[in-house]
Amino acid sequence: MTTEASEAGVTRARRGADRVRPGAGGAEVSSMDRTLCGGRSPAPPGTPTDPAGDSPRPDVARDSPGKARPRPPMRFNGSMSSDAKTPADDSAPTERDGAASSSSSPQGSLRDVANSLGISSAVALRALRGMDDIRPALRRRVQEEAERLRFPLEELAGETDHRGVVAVLVNTMRNTWISDLVRSIRIELTATGRTAVVVPTRRRVPEYPVAADTDAIESLVRLGVDGFLMVSDLADMDSVIAATGDRPFVGIGCSQEYVGRIDTVRIDDEVGQGLLVDHLVGLGHQDIAHVGGVGAAVARERADAFRRAMARHGLEDHARIEPGDFTEQVGQTAGNMLLRGSHVPTAVTCANDVTAVGVLSAAREAGFSVPDQLAVAGYGNTSLASSGIAQLTSVDPNSDRLGALAAQFLVERVSGHEVEARDVAVAPTVVVRRSSSAGPRAESPKRKRISVD
């Protein structure tokens, strides 16, 4: 074979490689070219072909264009071979060479199969084993991907069972409502052979005051979690969702902003705030304030629901919003602002129970007796609310229902359930305790101004 022919062959090989999808191996290209050419590499232009087709004539070899010489006779010694090999023989791989090359290409692992579909190894293993909790469409896709990546299905029996893990993403570990919610999530996941890990996602370094720790979320994806449950609103939600990749994602107690983007299981705050205001107005309160509206979209939505509930009773002029988030410290500061002003409300509702504890501390410091001089109500019905010291009236969001529904949604997504994003608003109830068991305080007589001439 001449230098021109060799360079032409290299050029054609490179062109063939350029047509392959990104990620395809060179062995697949060679196998495809050999298949199209009857098990041999494509013949260079000018090679004599068989009259019946395009394959090169086996009895002719060329040293250079225009010159042909007979090839040595072939004899059978268990396989076809020649007495002498020519440069042309070395450059044309046989069909057996192609099979050997294909068999030497690396086999895919179970993790390779899972990562290519954006699922965990646990789900991929259950799909390949034909488990009933995996949808037929997902089982079929996993099977096809395993064959494409040449994962040895005969080794399935040797694969250890992967226990599915679900990551519960939270902003903070200091909210007792989260512990109540995680308990119900774990109960539901245990029935499906899965477990849950709670992961705080808010960065605690000064340069990232409100950013989400997307590095931790991406590490969870690499470790192979089945999916993610988000409790309330997280900072920088777009980055959080992007970091989770293709893994299933369900929001619990989050803002209405995410309805239609992800599966959401929310608290019906319109009902919750309405129940609180109805309860307080029923006791005779009119000057009612709300501490919240800051820190997350769900806090603003609760403040708006409070305004609408007051307007429904014709008390929109009495509704007052004191900015506050979900922390005890800010709740105490907001309480000080309300109780040390010129116009002190007779009742205060709060964005959550932790904030309400801060308001109770402010009331004690300011000398207000609860509930005789000030009624206080929280939101979440956590262990703080039911403690003997606080005895706090609170909205019960039905945490057991929220956690169970969210876990069910996630398990269905993991199993291949493909529907549009779902949204469920769970109706809460109000639990009345001592902190709001009295009506408005009697107005203290105002001192008369005495002018001295």
C-alpha positions in Angstrom: 0.0 0.0 0.0 1.4 3.4 -0.9 1.7 6.4 1.3 -1.1 8.1 -0.6 -3.5 5.2 0.0 -2.5 5.0 3.7 -3.2 8.7 4.2 -6.5 8.4 2.4 -7.5 5.6 4.7 -6.6 7.6 7.8 -8.6 10.6 6.4 -11.6 8.4 5.9 -11.3 6.9 9.4 -11.2 10.4 10.9 -14.3 11.4 8.9 -16.1 8.3 10.1 -15.2 9.2 13.8 -16.6 12.7 13.3 -20.0 11.3 12.6 -20.3 9.5 15.9 -22.4 10.9 18.7 -20.5 12.6 21.6 -19.6 9.9 24.1 -19.5 7.0 21.6 -16.3 4.9 21.7 -14.0 4.3 18.8 -14.6 0.6 19.0 -18.2 1.1 18.0 -17.2 3.1 15.0 -14.8 0.4 13.7 -17.4 -2.2 14.3 -20.0 -0.2 12.4 -17.7 0.4 9.4 -16.7 -3.2 9.3 -20.4 -4.3 9.4 -21.2 -2.0 6.5 -18.3 -3.4 4.5 -18.9 -7.1 5.1 -16.6 -7.5 8.1 -13.7 -5.7 6.5 -12.4 -2.1 6.5 -13.7 0.0 3.6 -11.6 -0.5 0.5 -9.5 2.4 -0.8 -10.7 4.0 -4.1 -9.4 2.1 -7.1 -9.4 -1.4 -5.5 -10.7 -4.0 -7.8 -14.2 -5.1 -6.7 -16.2 -8.2 -7.1 -18.6 -8.0 -10.1 -21.5 -8.9 -7.8 -20.8 -6.2 -5.3 -18.5 -3.5 -3.9 -16.2 -5.7 -1.8 -12.6 -5.9 -2.9 -11.7 -9.0 -4.9 -9.9 -11.5 -2.6 -7.6 -12.8 -5.3 -6.0 -9.4 -6.1 -3.7 -7.2 -4.0 -2.2 -3.9 -5.0 1.2 -2.5 -4.3 0.4 0.8 -6.1 -2.3 2.3 -8.2 -2.6 0.5 -11.6 -0.5 -2.5 -10.6 -2.1 -5.7 -9.3 -0.4 -8.9 -8.2 -1.9 -12.3 -7.3 -2.3 -13.0 -3.6 -0.7 -16.3 -2.2 -3.0 -19.3 -2.2 -5.1 -20.0 1.0 -5.2 -23.3 2.8 -7.4 -24.5 5.6 -5.8 -25.3 9.0 -8.8 -25.0 11.2 -9.1 -21.4 10.0 -8.4 -19.6 6.8 -4.8 -18.4 6.6 -2.2 -17.4 4.1 1.4 -18.6 3.7 2.6 -15.1 3.6 1.3 -11.8 4.9 1.4 -8.6 3.0 1.1 -5.0 4.1 -2.4 -5.0 2.8 -3.2 -8.0 5.0 -2.1 -6.1 8.1 -4.2 -3.0 7.3 -7.4 -4.9 6.7 -8.9 -6.3 10.0 -10.9 -9.4 9.7 -14.4 -10.0 11.2 -12.9 -12.0 14.0 -10.6 -9.0 14.8 -13.7 -6.8 15.0 -15.4 -9.2 17.4 -12.3 -9.2 19.6 -12.1 -5.4 19.6 -15.8 -5.2 20.5 -15.4 -7.7 23.4 -12.4 -5.8 24.8 -14.4 -2.5 25.1 -15.1 -1.7 28.8 -18.4 -2.8 30.3 -20.6 -0.3 32.1 -21.3 -0.5 35.8 -24.6 -0.2 37.6 -23.8 3.4 38.5 -23.1 4.2 34.9 -26.5 3.0 34.0 -28.1 5.0 36.8 -26.2 8.2 36.0 -27.1 8.1 32.3 -30.8 8.2 33.2 -30.6 10.6 36.2 -31.7 8.0 38.7 -30.0 6.4 41.7 -28.3 3.0 41.7 -31.0 1.7 44.0 -33.7 2.5 41.5 -31.7 1.1 38.6 -31.1 -2.2 40.4 -34.8 -2.6 41.3 -35.8 -1.8 37.7 -33.4 -4.4 36.3 -34.7 -7.0 38.7 -38.3 -6.2 37.6 -39.6 -5.1 40.9 -43.3 -4.2 40.9 -42.8 -0.8 42.5 -41.0 0.4 39.4 -43.2 1.5 36.5 -43.0 -0.5 33.2 -41.8 2.5 31.2 -38.9 3.1 33.5 -38.0 -0.6 33.7 -37.8 -0.6 29.9 -35.6 2.4 29.7 -33.2 1.1 32.3 -33.0 -2.3 30.4 -32.3 -0.6 27.1 -29.6 1.6 28.7 -28.0 -1.4 30.4 -27.8 -3.1 27.1 -26.3 0.0 25.4 -23.7 0.3 28.1 -23.0 -3.5 28.0 -23.8 -3.9 31.7 -23.5 -7.7 32.4 -27.1 -8.6 33.5 -25.9 -12.0 34.6 -24.1 -10.2 37.5 -27.4 -8.8 39.0 -27.5 -11.6 41.5 -24.2 -10.5 42.9 -25.2 -6.9 43.3 -25.9 -6.0 46.9 -29.3 -4.4 47.6 -28.9 -0.6 47.6 -31.0 1.0 50.3 -32.7 4.0 48.8 -31.8 7.3 50.5 -33.9 10.6 50.3 -32.3 13.9 51.2 -34.5 16.3 53.2 -33.2 19.9 52.5 -33.8 22.5 55.3 -32.7 26.0 56.0 -32.1 25.5 59.7 -32.1 22.7 62.3 -33.5 25.0 65.0 -37.1 24.9 63.9 -38.9 22.2 65.9 -41.6 21.9 63.2 -39.0 20.3 60.9 -38.4 17.5 63.4 -42.1 16.8 63.5 -42.2 16.7 59.7 -39.1 14.5 59.3 -40.6 11.9 61.6 -43.7 11.5 59.4 -41.5 11.4 56.3 -39.3 8.6 57.7 -42.4 6.6 58.7 -43.7 6.7 55.1 -40.3 6.0 53.5 -39.6 3.1 55.8 -42.6 1.3 54.2 -40.8 1.4 50.8 -37.4 0.4 52.1 -35.9 3.9 52.1 -34.5 6.2 54.7 -34.1 10.0 55.0 -31.2 12.2 55.9 -31.7 15.8 56.9 -29.2 18.3 55.3 -29.0 22.0 56.2 -28.4 23.9 53.0 -27.8 27.5 54.1 -24.2 28.6 54.0 -22.8 29.9 57.3 -19.9 32.0 56.1 -20.1 35.8 56.0 -19.7 36.1 52.3 -22.7 33.9 51.7 -25.3 35.2 54.1 -28.4 33.9 52.3 -27.0 31.6 49.6 -27.7 27.9 49.4 -24.9 25.4 49.8 -25.2 23.9 46.3 -21.9 22.1 46.7 -23.4 19.9 49.3 -26.5 19.2 47.1 -24.3 18.2 44.2 -22.3 15.9 46.4 -25.6 14.2 47.4 -26.3 13.6 43.7 -22.9 12.0 43.2 -23.5 9.8 46.2 -26.6 8.5 44.6 -29.6 9.7 46.6 -33.0 8.8 45.2 -34.4 12.3 45.3 -34.9 15.5 47.4 -37.6 16.8 49.7 -37.5 20.6 50.4 -38.9 21.9 53.7 -40.2 25.5 53.4 -38.4 27.9 51.1 -34.7 27.7 50.6 -32.4 30.6 49.7 -31.6 30.9 46.0 -34.1 28.3 44.8 -33.1 28.4 41.2 -29.6 27.3 42.1 -30.9 24.6 44.4 -33.2 23.0 41.7 -30.3 23.2 39.1 -27.9 21.5 41.6 -30.3 18.5 42.0 -30.0 17.7 38.3 -32.7 15.2 37.1 -33.4 13.8 40.5 -37.1 14.0 41.7 -37.8 17.1 43.8 -40.8 17.8 46.0 -41.5 20.9 48.1 -43.2 20.8 51.5 -44.8 23.8 53.2 -43.3 26.0 50.5 -44.5 29.1 48.7 -47.1 29.2 46.0 -44.4 30.5 43.7 -43.3 27.0 43.0 -46.7 25.5 42.1 -46.4 24.1 38.6 -42.6 23.9 38.7 -42.2 21.1 41.1 -44.5 18.8 43.1 -45.7 20.8 46.1 -47.5 19.9 49.3 -48.4 23.2 51.0 -50.2 24.5 54.1 -53.4 26.3 53.2 -52.3 29.6 54.9 -55.5 31.3 53.8 -57.5 28.9 56.0 -54.9 28.9 58.8 -54.8 32.7 59.3 -58.5 32.9 58.8 -59.0 30.4 61.7 -56.7 32.4 64.0 -58.4 35.8 63.3 -61.9 34.2 63.6 -60.9 32.8 67.0 -59.5 36.2 68.3 -62.3 38.3 66.9 -64.8 35.8 68.5 -63.2 36.7 71.9 -63.8 40.4 71.2 -60.3 41.4 69.9 -60.1 44.0 67.2 -56.6 45.5 67.5 -54.7 42.5 66.3 -51.1 42.6 65.0 -49.1 40.1 63.0 -45.4 39.4 63.3 -43.9 38.1 60.1 -43.7 38.8 56.4 -39.9 38.8 56.2 -37.3 36.2 55.3 -39.2 34.0 52.8 -42.0 34.1 50.3 -44.2 31.9 52.5 -43.9 34.5 55.3 -45.1 37.2 53.0 -48.0 35.0 51.9 -49.1 34.4 55.5 -49.0 38.2 56.2 -51.2 38.8 53.2 -53.6 36.1 54.3 -53.8 37.8 57.7 -54.7 41.1 56.1 -57.5 39.4 54.1 -58.8 37.7 57.2 -59.0 41.0 59.0 -60.7 42.7 56.0 -63.3 39.9 56.0 -64.3 41.1 59.5 -64.2 44.8 58.5 -61.0 45.3 60.5 -58.6 46.2 57.8 -57.8 49.5 59.5 -56.8 47.7 62.7 -54.5 45.2 61.0 -50.9 45.9 61.7 -47.9 44.0 60.3 -44.7 44.1 62.4 -41.8 42.9 60.2 -40.3 39.6 61.5 -38.9 36.3 60.2 -39.0 32.8 61.7 -36.5 33.3 64.5 -37.0 33.9 68.2 -34.6 36.8 68.4 -36.4 38.8 65.7 -39.7 37.8 67.3 -38.6 39.3 70.5 -37.5 42.5 68.8 -40.8 42.8 67.0 -42.7 42.3 70.2 -40.7 45.1 71.9 -41.7 47.4 69.1 -45.4 46.5 69.4 -45.6 46.7 73.2 -43.6 49.8 73.8 -45.3 52.0 71.2 -48.1 54.5 71.7 -50.8 52.1 70.4 -50.4 48.6 71.8 -52.5 45.8 70.2 -54.6 43.4 72.4 -53.6 40.3 70.4 -50.6 39.2 68.3 -50.4 36.4 65.7 -47.0 35.1 64.6 -45.5 33.5 61.5 -44.5 30.4 63.5 -44.2 29.1 67.0 -40.5 30.1 67.4 -41.4 33.7 66.6 -44.3 33.6 69.1 -41.9 32.5 71.9 -39.9 35.6 71.2 -43.1 37.7 71.5 -43.9 36.0 74.8 -40.4 37.0 76.1 -41.0 40.6 75.1 -44.4 40.6 76.8 -42.9 39.3 80.1 -40.1 42.0 79.9 -42.7 44.8 79.2 -44.9 43.7 82.1 -47.8 42.4 80.1 -49.7 39.4 81.5 -50.6 36.7 78.9 -53.5 36.2 78.2 -55.1 38.8 80.5 -53.4 41.8 78.9 -52.2 40.3 75.7 -53.2 37.3 73.6 -50.5 35.6 71.6 -50.9 32.9 68.9 -48.3 30.9 66.9 -48.2 28.8 63.8 -47.1 25.1 63.5 -48.4 23.5 66.7 -44.9 22.3 67.6 -43.6 20.9 70.9 -42.9 24.5 71.9 -46.5 25.4 71.7 -47.7 22.5 73.8 -45.0 22.9 76.5 -46.3 23.6 80.0 -44.6 27.1 80.1 -45.8 28.5 76.8 -49.3 26.9 76.5 -49.4 28.6 73.1 -52.5 28.7 70.8 -51.2 27.6 67.4 -52.3 26.6 64.0 -51.8 22.8 63.4 -50.7 22.3 59.8 -51.3 18.6 60.0 -47.6 17.7 59.7 -48.2 14.0 59.5 -50.4 14.5 56.4 -47.9 16.9 54.8 -44.9 14.6 55.3 -46.7 11.4 54.2 -48.1 13.0 51.0 -44.7 14.5 50.1 -43.0 11.2 50.6 -45.6 9.4 48.5 -45.1 11.9 45.7 -41.4 11.5 45.7 -41.6 7.7 45.7 -43.9 7.8 42.7 -41.5 10.0 40.9 -38.6 7.8 41.7 -40.5 4.8 40.4 -41.0 6.5 37.0 -44.4 8.1 37.5 -44.4 10.9 34.9 -47.3 13.4 35.2 -47.4 17.2 35.4 -46.3 18.9 38.6 -48.9 18.3 41.3 -50.0 20.7 44.1 -51.9 19.9 47.3 -52.9 22.5 49.9 -53.6 20.7 53.2 -56.2 22.4 55.4 -54.9 23.1 58.9 -56.8 23.4 62.2 -56.4 25.7 65.2 -55.5 24.4 68.7 -56.6 26.8 71.4 -54.5 27.0 74.5 -54.1 29.3 77.5 -52.1 32.1 75.6 -55.3 33.3 73.9 -58.0 32.3 76.3 -59.1 35.8 77.3 -60.7 38.7 75.6 -59.2 42.2 75.2 -57.8 43.9 78.2 -59.7 46.8 79.8 -58.5 50.2 78.7 -56.5 51.9 81.4 -57.8 55.4 82.2 -55.8 58.1 80.5 -54.2 60.7 82.7 -55.5 64.2 82.3 -53.1 66.9 81.3 -52.7 69.6 83.8 -51.4 72.9 82.7 -49.6 75.1 85.1 -49.7 78.8 84.5 
